[in-house]
Amino acid sequence: MLVTGACGRLGSAVASRLAAAGHKVIATDMQSDSANLSKFHENVQYFTADLRSASDVAKLPWSSIKSVVHLAAFPGPSSYPPPNVSLEAIKRAKIGLEDVDQRELLLGNVSSAWNVLESSARHGVKRVVFSSSAFSYGYSHAETAFIPRYLPIDEDHPQLPHETYGLSKVVGELSASLLSRCGGKSSRTTEFVSLLFTNIVKRELFDTLPWKISGEDEEILPTMLMWAYTHEDDVIDAHIKALSCELPKDTNGHLRLIIAADDTRYDETTQSLLEKHYTSDNSTLDDIELKSILDVNPFASVLSNAQAKKVLDWSPKSWRNLKGGDQKTTPRPGEIYWHADESLGDLYIPRLELESKEILSNAFVSFQTHGQLNAERSNAILLLTSFDATHNDVLYHIGPKKTLDTNKYYVIVVNHLGNGQSFSPIHAPPVGEKRFPSRVGCADQSFIISCVLDALDVQYVQLAYGYSMGAVHALHLAAIYPSRVRRVAAVCGATRARSVNQVFLSSLQHCIYAARGWNDELRWFEGAASDQKAALRAFARIYAGWGVSAEFYEGEEYLGGQDDYIDLEDFSKRSYEKGFENADINNLMAQISTWKGADLSSVDGLGELGNMESSLDQIEATVLWMPCTTDKYFRSYEIEQDHNCMKRAGKTSIFAPIESSWGHRAGDPSRPGQEKELQYIKESINSLLELPV
């Protein structure tokens, strides 16, 4: 199976699901950074290819490809409006518009779709799933410019694109239709399924629904197609099902399916939304034929998913079902909500008093499990995420015969609060009861982690593994809950953020304080998308000066290699700027606050306050300290001091520094050229797990 766009969020999820089901997957994307390989299962073979290039597409191993999921595309819509659209409409957009030229978006998507679809037909691929978009019906930057012929819109409704992203998807679908009929029915070998899905709501943002319409000063409703939505997991599920579903007999080789939830994003009837949307032109509303679905479901989506439900045997989620609606109530405290990907769960935490005495309300922690928990429930390992990383970023360590071997262990990856996957500023307004607190401490994170273990009925773990900020959390967990942790692996991380670390973190904070869009009173970034992108580029450049060592730069170790960086500027852009380009500034600031406040000796109940030796004395686990010798902010000699404290107290402590010029990045060896570091960490962890405790 070929999956294109495999380094993107959807593509990597589809590739991983297929591989986990036992399929051999060929994954391709434009990116050459093999860090993306870490997202994939061992059954995935990766190829770097620019699908706009017919020669690149021709080099793919077509002889072994039996089915294709074509997800690769420039996302849209573009932030550059078509003619006659006001800039004010762009500013009002309810979703992040893409910083890509309209022409580049159109030509890139059309050429890549044609190259992949045509090659699939030419090589006799059995099934092609084309990732299209419901925006092809008429997403419009100008909110009321799109007027449907009837509602709900179904597959027979004419596609009336108002911008080039939607147009590019229409051309892709027409290409599939052409290829399915050009040789006649008798010679047809390839079947096409186009999935026209709505704007996706990421699983970590699903809790932010419904959208609100303000009171007296009513905001302008977005273009009608934005009222519809689909949960991320439902879109992934639809792509998987579309690979094997039986096509209706009258399909003629190309089936189009709308993928959308049953309802809208708003807690108002669809009729009310329509009346508000067309308030300045009642005759327009009179011209729209409203089908009987609104009589059955007053909150019905403007898009009909009836065909997809029938053909795919598919049932989408609704935010109403997860918020005390008719079908399902809010999860109880301690109850896990499992996603469509049954390894991914959310634990609901209704109320928690933090170290700062602030109250965290209606929060959740997201985690993922790998492998099987044994009957004694004694083979669990914790992997705790690092700064701005999620469970997807650590997969290169997890699997059969990898650093954390799932043939032996049940691995639980816990996303820390603030990382965008667990409860974070993106889920909360800057003011009010649900606002994200000013600081979530390491002790708070430890309590959350222990709640996950309780919910999974795991009393203790064989290892708490963490890199960087994850190492900080692993050490805190072992000190605060000593009976729950048998071993700790602290990779490029320590018990606290010392002075040089504080300077580094302050420079990142002040970069954001100086950015256009920072509200100092609310301590919240509220700038436009362009302001955020500019701030993130500056943020990334600061990181570039700290993340690797001076030796790494002086030796020009970034040049050449698999990533093919041509110079220092290219490395800074593609390795650092690209790494933060999709980050959320408020999430970053929350995580910096946690990191900056880290200090095991300041946690109540861990011996004498301010005395690190007495705090470390609370740890019963065997601790493996693995700093990098050239790390600039979690410095090796400072970590060795903590190791010596434990040794003096008679604790089992191992100091095994990583000799590398990669600096702090040595502890995250997912990149080309870090094979030595990865092997050393793997061997050290294996040795640690073999030690009796």
C-alpha positions as CSV (number, residue, x, y, z in Angstrom):
1,M,0.0,0.0,0.0
2,L,1.2,3.5,-0.9
3,V,0.5,6.4,1.5
4,T,1.4,9.8,0.2
5,G,1.8,12.9,2.5
6,A,3.0,10.4,5.0
7,C,4.9,12.9,7.2
8,G,1.7,14.9,7.8
9,R,-0.5,14.3,10.7
10,L,-3.2,12.4,8.8
11,G,-0.7,10.6,6.5
12,S,1.4,9.3,9.4
13,A,-1.7,8.1,11.3
14,V,-3.0,6.3,8.2
15,A,0.4,4.7,7.5
16,S,0.8,3.6,11.1
17,R,-2.7,2.1,11.3
18,L,-2.2,0.1,8.1
19,A,1.2,-1.1,9.2
20,A,-0.1,-2.1,12.6
21,A,-2.8,-4.1,10.9
22,G,0.0,-6.1,9.2
23,H,0.1,-4.4,5.8
24,K,3.4,-3.6,4.1
25,V,3.2,0.2,3.6
26,I,5.3,2.4,1.2
27,A,5.2,5.9,2.6
28,T,6.3,9.0,0.7
29,D,6.6,12.7,1.4
30,M,8.7,15.6,0.2
31,Q,10.6,15.8,3.5
32,S,14.0,14.2,3.6
33,D,14.4,14.5,7.4
34,S,14.3,10.9,8.5
35,A,13.2,12.0,12.0
36,N,9.8,11.6,10.4
37,L,10.5,7.9,10.1
38,S,10.1,7.7,13.9
39,K,6.4,8.1,13.4
40,F,6.2,4.9,11.5
41,H,5.8,1.2,12.3
42,E,8.6,-1.2,11.2
43,N,6.3,-2.4,8.4
44,V,6.7,1.0,6.7
45,Q,9.3,1.7,3.9
46,Y,9.9,5.4,3.4
47,F,10.7,7.2,0.1
48,T,11.4,10.9,-0.3
49,A,9.6,12.2,-3.4
50,D,8.2,15.5,-4.8
51,L,5.0,14.2,-6.3
52,R,4.8,17.3,-8.5
53,S,7.6,15.7,-10.4
54,A,6.5,12.9,-12.8
55,S,10.1,11.5,-12.6
56,D,10.0,11.3,-8.8
57,V,6.6,9.5,-9.0
58,A,7.9,7.1,-11.6
59,K,10.7,6.0,-9.2
60,L,8.3,4.6,-6.6
61,P,8.1,0.8,-6.5
62,W,4.9,0.5,-8.4
63,S,5.2,-3.2,-9.0
64,S,4.6,-3.9,-5.3
65,I,1.8,-1.3,-4.9
66,K,-1.8,-2.7,-4.9
67,S,-3.6,0.2,-3.4
68,V,-3.0,3.9,-2.8
69,V,-4.1,6.6,-0.3
70,H,-3.2,10.0,-1.8
71,L,-3.1,12.5,1.1
72,A,-0.3,14.7,-0.1
73,A,-1.3,18.3,-0.9
74,F,-0.7,21.8,0.0
75,P,-3.2,22.5,2.7
76,G,-5.7,25.3,2.2
77,P,-7.4,27.7,1.9
78,S,-4.7,30.3,1.1
79,S,-4.3,33.4,3.2
80,Y,-4.0,35.3,-0.1
81,P,-7.6,36.0,-1.1
82,P,-9.0,35.8,-4.6
83,P,-9.9,39.1,-6.4
84,N,-12.8,41.1,-4.9
85,V,-12.4,39.6,-1.4
86,S,-11.7,42.1,1.4
87,L,-8.7,41.8,3.7
88,E,-11.1,42.2,6.6
89,A,-12.7,38.9,5.6
90,I,-9.3,37.2,5.8
91,K,-8.7,38.6,9.3
92,R,-12.1,37.2,10.4
93,A,-11.2,33.6,9.3
94,K,-12.1,31.1,12.0
95,I,-9.3,28.7,10.9
96,G,-5.7,29.3,10.2
97,L,-5.3,30.1,6.5
98,E,-2.2,28.8,4.8
99,D,0.8,31.1,3.8
100,V,1.0,29.7,0.3
101,D,0.4,31.5,-3.0
102,Q,-2.9,30.7,-4.7
103,R,-1.2,29.7,-8.0
104,E,1.4,27.5,-6.3
105,L,-1.3,25.8,-4.3
106,L,-3.5,25.1,-7.3
107,L,-0.7,23.9,-9.6
108,G,1.1,21.9,-7.0
109,N,-2.1,20.0,-5.9
110,V,-3.3,19.4,-9.4
111,S,0.1,18.1,-10.7
112,S,0.7,15.9,-7.7
113,A,-2.8,14.4,-7.9
114,W,-2.6,13.7,-11.6
115,N,0.9,12.2,-11.3
116,V,-0.2,9.8,-8.6
117,L,-3.6,8.9,-9.9
118,E,-2.4,8.5,-13.5
119,S,0.5,6.3,-12.4
120,S,-1.9,4.2,-10.3
121,A,-4.1,3.5,-13.3
122,R,-1.2,2.9,-15.6
123,H,0.3,0.3,-13.2
124,G,-3.1,-1.4,-12.5
125,V,-3.4,-0.4,-8.9
126,K,-6.7,-1.9,-7.6
127,R,-8.0,0.9,-5.4
128,V,-7.0,4.5,-5.0
129,V,-8.4,6.7,-2.1
130,F,-8.1,10.3,-3.0
131,S,-8.2,12.8,-0.1
132,S,-10.4,15.5,-1.4
133,S,-12.3,18.2,0.5
134,A,-15.8,19.4,1.2
135,F,-14.4,22.9,0.6
136,S,-14.7,22.1,-3.1
137,Y,-18.4,22.8,-2.8
138,G,-17.7,26.4,-2.1
139,Y,-15.6,27.5,0.9
140,S,-15.5,31.2,0.6
141,H,-13.2,33.8,2.2
142,A,-16.2,36.2,1.9
143,E,-18.6,34.6,4.4
144,T,-21.9,34.8,2.5
145,A,-20.6,34.5,-1.1
146,F,-21.4,30.7,-1.2
147,I,-25.1,30.0,-1.6
148,P,-26.0,26.3,-1.9
149,R,-28.8,25.1,-4.2
150,Y,-30.2,22.9,-1.4
151,L,-29.4,21.7,2.1
152,P,-28.0,19.4,3.2
153,I,-25.4,19.3,0.4
154,D,-24.9,15.8,-0.9
155,E,-22.6,14.2,-3.5
156,D,-25.0,15.3,-6.3
157,H,-24.8,19.0,-5.4
158,P,-22.7,21.0,-7.9
159,Q,-19.2,21.9,-6.8
160,L,-18.8,25.6,-6.8
161,P,-15.3,26.4,-5.6
162,H,-14.6,30.0,-4.5
163,E,-10.9,29.7,-4.0
164,T,-8.0,27.6,-5.4
165,Y,-7.8,25.0,-2.7
166,G,-11.3,23.8,-3.4
167,L,-10.6,24.1,-7.2
168,S,-7.6,21.9,-6.9
169,K,-9.7,19.2,-5.3
170,V,-12.3,19.4,-8.0
171,V,-9.6,18.9,-10.6
172,G,-8.3,15.9,-8.7
173,E,-11.7,14.3,-8.6
174,L,-12.2,15.0,-12.3
175,S,-8.9,13.3,-12.9
176,A,-10.1,10.2,-11.1
177,S,-13.3,10.2,-13.1
178,L,-11.4,10.6,-16.4
179,L,-9.0,7.7,-15.5
180,S,-11.9,5.4,-14.5
181,R,-13.8,5.9,-17.8
182,C,-11.1,6.6,-20.4
183,G,-10.6,2.9,-21.4
184,G,-14.2,1.8,-21.1
185,K,-15.8,-0.4,-18.4
186,S,-14.4,-3.6,-19.8
187,S,-10.7,-2.4,-19.5
188,R,-11.1,-0.8,-16.1
189,T,-8.6,-2.1,-13.6
190,T,-8.5,0.8,-11.0
191,E,-11.3,1.9,-8.8
192,F,-11.2,5.4,-7.2
193,V,-12.9,6.6,-4.0
194,S,-12.8,10.4,-3.3
195,L,-13.4,11.4,0.3
196,L,-14.7,15.0,0.6
197,F,-14.1,15.7,4.3
198,T,-14.8,18.9,6.2
199,N,-12.4,21.0,8.2
200,I,-11.0,18.5,10.7
201,V,-11.2,19.0,14.5
202,K,-8.0,17.5,16.0
203,R,-8.7,15.1,18.8
204,E,-7.0,17.4,21.4
205,L,-9.3,20.3,20.3
206,F,-12.6,18.4,20.3
207,D,-13.3,19.5,23.8
208,T,-13.4,23.2,22.6
209,L,-16.7,22.6,20.7
210,P,-19.2,24.0,20.5
211,W,-18.3,27.3,18.9
212,K,-20.2,30.2,20.4
213,I,-22.1,33.0,18.8
214,S,-21.7,36.1,20.9
215,G,-24.7,38.0,22.3
216,E,-25.5,41.5,21.4
217,D,-22.5,42.1,19.1
218,E,-23.0,39.0,17.0
219,E,-19.9,38.0,15.2
220,I,-20.2,37.2,11.5
221,L,-20.7,33.5,11.0
222,P,-18.0,31.9,8.9
223,T,-18.7,30.6,5.4
224,M,-21.4,27.9,5.7
225,L,-19.1,24.9,5.0
226,M,-17.2,25.8,8.2
227,W,-20.3,25.0,10.2
228,A,-19.6,21.4,9.4
229,Y,-16.8,19.4,11.1
230,T,-15.3,16.0,11.5
231,H,-13.3,14.4,14.3
232,E,-9.8,13.6,13.3
233,D,-10.1,9.9,14.1
234,D,-13.2,9.7,11.9
235,V,-11.4,11.0,8.9
236,I,-8.5,8.5,9.5
237,D,-11.1,5.7,9.9
238,A,-12.8,6.7,6.7
239,H,-9.6,6.5,4.7
240,I,-8.9,3.0,6.1
241,K,-12.4,1.8,5.3
242,A,-12.4,3.3,1.8
243,L,-9.5,1.0,0.9
244,S,-11.7,-2.1,1.1
245,C,-15.3,-1.1,0.9
246,E,-17.5,-2.5,-1.8
247,L,-18.4,0.1,-4.5
248,P,-22.1,0.4,-5.5
249,K,-22.8,-1.1,-9.0
250,D,-23.7,2.3,-10.5
251,T,-20.4,3.9,-9.5
252,N,-18.6,3.7,-12.9
253,G,-15.3,3.3,-11.2
254,H,-15.2,6.5,-9.1
255,L,-17.2,6.9,-5.9
256,R,-17.4,10.3,-4.1
257,L,-18.3,10.3,-0.4
258,I,-18.9,13.3,1.9
259,I,-17.2,12.8,5.3
260,A,-18.8,14.9,8.0
261,A,-20.4,14.7,11.5
262,D,-24.2,14.6,11.8
263,D,-24.4,18.0,13.3
264,T,-22.8,21.5,13.2
265,R,-20.2,23.0,15.5
266,Y,-22.8,25.4,17.1
267,D,-25.2,24.8,19.9
268,E,-28.0,26.5,17.9
269,T,-30.4,25.0,15.4
270,T,-29.3,25.0,11.8
271,Q,-32.4,27.0,10.9
272,S,-31.3,29.7,13.3
273,L,-27.8,29.7,11.9
274,L,-29.2,30.1,8.4
275,E,-31.4,33.0,9.4
276,K,-28.5,34.8,11.1
277,H,-26.1,34.1,8.2
278,Y,-28.4,35.5,5.6
279,T,-29.9,38.2,7.8
280,S,-29.0,41.0,5.3
281,D,-30.7,39.1,2.4
282,N,-33.7,37.1,3.3
283,S,-34.5,36.4,-0.3
284,T,-31.3,34.3,-0.5
285,L,-32.5,32.0,2.3
286,D,-35.8,31.7,0.5
287,D,-34.0,30.4,-2.5
288,I,-32.3,27.5,-0.7
289,E,-34.3,24.3,-0.7
290,L,-34.3,22.8,2.8
291,K,-34.8,19.0,2.8
292,S,-36.6,17.2,5.5
293,I,-33.4,16.3,7.5
294,L,-33.9,19.5,9.5
295,D,-37.3,18.2,10.7
296,V,-35.6,15.0,12.0
297,N,-32.5,16.7,13.4
298,P,-32.8,20.4,14.1
299,F,-29.0,20.6,14.5
300,A,-28.2,18.7,11.3
301,S,-25.0,19.4,9.4
302,V,-25.2,21.4,6.1
303,L,-23.5,18.3,4.6
304,S,-25.1,14.9,4.2
305,N,-23.0,11.9,5.3
306,A,-25.7,9.3,4.5
307,Q,-23.8,7.8,1.6
308,A,-20.6,7.5,3.5
309,K,-22.4,5.8,6.5
310,K,-24.0,3.3,4.2
311,V,-21.0,2.4,2.0
312,L,-18.2,2.6,4.6
313,D,-20.3,1.2,7.5
314,W,-19.0,4.4,9.3
315,S,-20.4,6.3,12.2
316,P,-18.9,9.7,13.1
317,K,-18.5,11.3,16.5
318,S,-20.5,14.3,17.7
319,W,-19.3,16.8,20.3
320,R,-22.8,16.6,21.7
321,N,-22.4,12.9,22.6
322,L,-19.3,13.8,24.7
323,K,-20.7,16.7,26.6
324,G,-23.7,15.5,28.4
325,G,-26.0,15.2,25.3
326,D,-28.6,12.6,24.8
327,Q,-26.3,9.7,24.0
328,K,-23.3,9.9,26.3
329,T,-22.5,12.0,29.4
330,T,-19.2,13.6,30.3
331,P,-16.7,10.9,31.5
332,R,-16.6,10.4,35.2
333,P,-13.4,11.3,37.1
334,G,-10.9,8.5,36.6
335,E,-12.7,7.3,33.5
336,I,-10.8,6.8,30.3
337,Y,-12.2,7.9,26.9
338,W,-10.7,5.7,24.3
339,H,-10.3,7.0,20.7
340,A,-11.0,5.2,17.5
341,D,-7.3,4.3,17.6
342,E,-7.8,2.1,20.7
343,S,-4.3,2.7,21.9
344,L,-5.0,6.4,22.5
345,G,-6.9,7.5,25.6
346,D,-7.9,10.6,27.5
347,L,-8.3,10.7,31.3
348,Y,-10.8,13.2,32.5
349,I,-9.8,15.4,35.5
350,P,-12.6,17.6,36.7
351,R,-10.8,19.6,39.3
352,L,-7.2,19.8,40.7
353,E,-5.6,22.2,43.1
354,L,-2.2,23.0,41.8
355,E,1.1,23.7,43.6
356,S,0.4,27.4,42.8
357,K,-3.0,27.1,44.6
358,E,-4.7,27.8,41.3
359,I,-7.6,25.5,40.4
360,L,-7.4,23.4,37.2
361,S,-10.9,22.6,36.0
362,N,-12.3,20.2,33.4
363,A,-8.9,19.1,32.2
364,F,-7.8,15.9,30.6
365,V,-4.5,14.0,30.1
366,S,-3.9,12.2,26.8
367,F,-1.8,9.0,26.6
368,Q,-1.0,6.2,24.3
369,T,-0.2,2.6,25.1
370,H,1.9,0.0,23.2
371,G,2.3,-3.7,23.7
372,Q,0.4,-5.9,26.1
373,L,0.1,-5.6,29.9
374,N,0.9,-9.0,31.4
375,A,-1.4,-10.8,33.8
376,E,0.6,-9.7,36.8
377,R,0.4,-6.0,35.5
378,S,4.1,-5.8,36.3
379,N,5.7,-5.1,32.9
380,A,4.7,-1.4,32.4
381,I,7.1,1.3,31.3
382,L,6.4,5.0,31.3
383,L,7.7,7.3,28.6
384,L,7.2,11.0,29.4
385,T,7.2,13.6,26.7
386,S,9.7,16.4,26.3
387,F,9.2,20.1,25.5
388,D,6.6,20.5,22.8
389,A,6.7,16.8,21.9
390,T,3.8,14.4,21.8
391,H,3.3,10.7,21.8
392,N,3.8,10.7,18.0
393,D,7.4,12.1,18.3
394,V,8.8,9.2,20.4
395,L,7.6,6.3,18.4
396,Y,11.1,5.6,17.1
397,H,12.0,4.3,20.6
398,I,9.0,2.0,20.8
399,G,8.4,-1.4,19.2
400,P,9.7,-4.9,19.0
401,K,13.5,-5.0,19.7
402,K,13.6,-1.2,19.9
403,T,14.8,0.8,23.0
404,L,11.5,0.1,24.7
405,D,10.8,-3.4,23.5
406,T,7.0,-4.1,23.1
407,N,7.7,-7.8,22.9
408,K,8.5,-7.6,26.6
409,Y,6.9,-4.4,28.0
410,Y,3.7,-2.5,28.1
411,V,4.7,1.1,27.2
412,I,2.6,4.0,28.3
413,V,3.4,7.4,26.7
414,V,1.9,10.3,28.8
415,N,1.6,13.7,27.2
416,H,2.4,16.4,29.7
417,L,-0.1,19.2,30.3
418,G,0.6,22.1,28.0
419,N,2.0,20.1,25.1
420,G,-1.2,20.6,22.9
421,Q,-2.2,16.9,23.2
422,S,-3.2,16.9,26.9
423,F,-5.1,19.9,28.3
424,S,-3.3,23.0,27.1
425,P,-3.9,26.7,26.5
426,I,-5.3,25.9,23.1
427,H,-8.2,24.3,24.9
428,A,-8.9,27.2,27.2
429,P,-9.7,30.9,26.9
430,P,-7.3,33.5,28.4
431,V,-9.8,34.5,31.1
432,G,-12.6,32.9,33.0
433,E,-13.1,29.7,34.9
434,K,-11.6,27.4,32.3
435,R,-8.5,29.4,31.6
436,F,-5.2,27.6,31.7
437,P,-3.3,28.3,34.9
438,S,-0.3,30.6,35.0
439,R,1.9,27.6,35.9
440,V,1.6,23.8,36.1
441,G,4.4,22.5,38.3
442,C,6.3,19.3,38.0
443,A,4.6,18.0,41.1
444,D,1.3,18.6,39.4
445,Q,2.5,16.8,36.3
446,S,3.6,13.9,38.6
447,F,0.1,13.7,40.1
448,I,-1.5,13.6,36.7
449,I,0.9,10.8,35.6
450,S,0.0,8.8,38.8
451,C,-3.7,9.2,37.9
452,V,-3.1,7.6,34.5
453,L,-1.4,4.6,36.2
454,D,-4.4,4.4,38.6
455,A,-6.9,4.4,35.7
456,L,-4.9,1.7,33.9
457,D,-4.7,-0.3,37.2
458,V,-0.9,-0.3,37.1
459,Q,0.6,0.0,40.6
460,Y,4.2,0.5,39.6
461,V,6.4,0.7,36.5
462,Q,9.6,-1.0,35.7
463,L,11.0,2.2,34.2
464,A,10.2,5.9,33.9
465,Y,12.0,7.1,30.8
466,G,12.3,10.7,29.9
467,Y,14.3,13.0,27.7
468,S,14.9,16.7,28.6
469,M,11.7,17.9,30.2
470,G,10.5,14.3,30.3
471,A,13.5,13.4,32.4
472,V,12.7,16.2,34.8
473,H,9.2,14.8,35.2
474,A,10.5,11.2,35.6
475,L,12.8,12.3,38.5
476,H,10.0,14.2,40.2
477,L,7.6,11.2,39.8
478,A,10.2,8.8,41.4
479,A,10.8,11.2,44.3
480,I,7.1,12.0,45.0
481,Y,5.7,8.5,44.4
482,P,8.8,6.3,45.2
483,S,6.8,3.0,45.4
484,R,5.5,3.4,41.8
485,V,8.9,3.6,40.0
486,R,11.5,0.8,40.0
487,R,14.0,2.5,37.6
488,V,14.5,6.0,36.1
489,A,16.3,6.8,32.9
490,A,17.0,10.6,32.8
491,V,18.3,11.4,29.4
492,C,19.6,15.0,28.9
493,G,17.6,16.1,31.8
494,A,18.0,16.9,35.5
495,T,16.2,17.7,38.8
496,R,16.0,21.4,38.2
497,A,16.5,24.2,35.7
498,R,19.7,25.9,36.9
499,S,21.0,29.4,36.2
500,V,22.2,28.9,32.6
501,N,19.0,27.0,31.8
502,Q,17.0,29.9,33.3
503,V,18.8,32.3,31.0
504,F,18.0,30.2,27.9
505,L,14.3,29.9,28.9
506,S,14.1,33.7,29.7
507,S,15.4,34.5,26.2
508,L,12.6,32.4,24.7
509,Q,10.0,34.1,26.8
510,H,11.2,37.6,26.0
511,C,11.2,36.8,22.3
512,I,7.5,36.3,22.6
513,Y,6.9,39.2,24.9
514,A,8.4,41.4,22.2
515,A,6.2,39.9,19.5
516,R,3.3,41.7,17.9
517,G,0.2,40.2,19.3
518,W,1.4,39.5,22.9
519,N,-1.1,40.8,25.5
520,D,1.0,41.5,28.6
521,E,-2.0,42.1,30.8
522,L,-3.5,38.7,30.0
523,R,-0.1,37.0,29.5
524,W,-1.5,35.6,26.3
525,F,-0.6,35.7,22.6
526,E,-3.6,36.8,20.6
527,G,-1.9,38.0,17.4
528,A,-2.9,37.1,13.8
529,A,-1.5,34.0,12.1
530,S,1.2,36.0,10.4
531,D,2.3,37.5,13.7
532,Q,2.5,34.0,15.2
533,K,4.6,32.7,12.3
534,A,7.0,35.6,12.6
535,A,7.4,35.1,16.3
536,L,7.9,31.3,15.9
537,R,10.7,31.9,13.4
538,A,12.5,34.1,15.9
539,F,11.8,31.6,18.7
540,A,13.3,28.8,16.6
541,R,16.5,30.8,15.8
542,I,17.1,31.2,19.5
543,Y,16.7,27.5,20.0
544,A,19.1,26.9,17.2
545,G,21.9,28.6,19.2
546,W,21.3,26.3,22.2
547,G,20.1,22.9,20.9
548,V,23.4,21.7,19.5
549,S,27.0,22.4,20.6
550,A,29.5,24.9,19.4
551,E,31.6,21.9,18.2
552,F,28.7,20.8,16.0
553,Y,28.6,24.2,14.3
554,E,32.4,24.7,14.1
555,G,32.8,21.3,12.6
556,E,30.0,21.9,10.1
557,E,28.5,18.6,11.0
558,Y,25.2,19.8,9.6
559,L,26.4,19.8,6.0
560,G,25.5,17.0,3.6
561,G,24.2,13.8,4.9
562,Q,20.7,12.4,4.3
563,D,19.1,15.7,5.1
564,D,21.4,17.4,2.5
565,Y,21.7,20.8,4.3
566,I,23.6,23.1,2.0
567,D,24.7,25.7,4.6
568,L,24.1,27.1,8.1
569,E,21.1,29.1,7.0
570,D,19.5,26.1,5.3
571,F,20.1,24.0,8.5
572,S,18.5,26.7,10.7
573,K,15.5,27.0,8.5
574,R,14.7,23.4,7.9
575,S,15.9,21.9,11.1
576,Y,14.7,24.5,13.6
577,E,12.2,26.9,12.0
578,K,10.4,23.9,10.4
579,G,10.3,22.2,13.8
580,F,8.3,25.0,15.4
581,E,6.3,26.2,12.4
582,N,3.1,24.5,13.6
583,A,3.6,25.2,17.3
584,D,1.1,27.2,19.4
585,I,2.7,30.1,21.2
586,N,0.5,29.9,24.3
587,N,1.3,26.2,24.6
588,L,5.0,26.9,24.3
589,M,4.8,29.6,27.0
590,A,2.9,27.3,29.4
591,Q,5.6,24.6,28.9
592,I,8.4,27.1,29.5
593,S,6.7,28.1,32.8
594,T,6.7,24.4,33.9
595,W,10.2,23.9,32.9
596,K,11.6,27.1,34.3
597,G,9.9,26.4,37.7
598,A,11.4,22.9,37.9
599,D,13.2,22.3,41.2
600,L,12.9,19.0,43.0
601,S,14.2,20.5,46.2
602,S,11.3,23.0,46.3
603,V,8.6,20.4,46.4
604,D,6.7,20.2,49.7
605,G,7.1,16.9,51.6
606,L,10.4,15.9,50.0
607,G,12.7,16.4,52.9
608,E,14.1,19.7,53.8
609,L,13.0,22.5,51.4
610,G,15.9,23.8,49.4
611,N,18.1,20.8,50.2
612,M,18.5,18.7,47.0
613,E,20.3,15.9,48.8
614,S,17.4,15.3,51.1
615,S,15.0,15.5,48.1
616,L,17.0,12.9,46.1
617,D,17.0,10.7,49.2
618,Q,13.3,10.1,48.7
619,I,14.0,8.2,45.5
620,E,14.0,4.4,45.9
621,A,14.5,3.7,42.2
622,T,17.7,2.9,40.4
623,V,18.6,6.1,38.4
624,L,20.5,6.1,35.2
625,W,21.7,9.6,34.4
626,M,22.6,10.2,30.7
627,P,23.6,13.8,30.1
628,C,25.3,14.8,26.9
629,T,28.9,16.0,27.4
630,T,28.2,19.1,25.2
631,D,24.7,20.0,26.3
632,K,24.5,23.7,26.9
633,Y,21.6,23.9,29.4
634,F,21.3,20.5,31.1
635,R,25.0,20.4,31.7
636,S,26.8,17.2,32.4
637,Y,28.8,18.3,35.4
638,E,25.7,19.6,37.2
639,I,23.9,16.3,36.6
640,E,26.9,14.4,37.9
641,Q,26.5,16.4,41.2
642,D,23.0,14.9,41.6
643,H,24.4,11.5,40.8
644,N,27.0,11.9,43.5
645,C,24.4,13.0,46.0
646,M,22.5,9.8,45.5
647,K,25.7,7.7,45.8
648,R,26.6,9.3,49.1
649,A,23.1,8.4,50.3
650,G,23.7,4.8,49.4
651,K,21.3,4.8,46.5
652,T,21.8,2.9,43.2
653,S,22.8,5.6,40.8
654,I,24.6,5.2,37.4
655,F,26.3,8.0,35.5
656,A,26.6,7.3,31.8
657,P,27.2,10.5,29.8
658,I,26.6,10.5,26.0
659,E,29.8,11.5,24.3
660,S,28.5,13.6,21.4
661,S,28.8,16.9,19.6
662,W,25.0,16.9,19.1
663,G,24.5,18.8,22.4
664,H,21.0,18.5,23.9
665,R,19.7,16.9,20.7
666,A,21.9,13.9,21.4
667,G,19.2,12.7,23.8
668,D,16.6,12.7,21.0
669,P,18.5,10.6,18.4
670,S,15.8,10.4,15.7
671,R,17.8,12.3,13.0
672,P,20.3,11.1,10.3
673,G,23.8,10.9,11.7
674,Q,22.6,10.0,15.3
675,E,22.8,6.3,14.9
676,K,25.6,6.0,17.4
677,E,23.7,8.0,20.0
678,L,20.6,5.9,19.5
679,Q,22.5,2.6,19.9
680,Y,24.2,3.8,23.0
681,I,20.9,4.8,24.6
682,K,19.3,1.6,23.6
683,E,22.1,-0.5,25.1
684,S,22.1,1.5,28.3
685,I,18.4,1.1,28.8
686,N,18.6,-2.6,28.1
687,S,21.3,-2.9,30.7
688,L,19.3,-0.9,33.2
689,L,16.2,-3.1,32.7
690,E,18.3,-6.2,33.4
691,L,19.5,-4.9,36.8
692,P,17.6,-6.4,39.8
693,V,15.7,-3.9,41.9
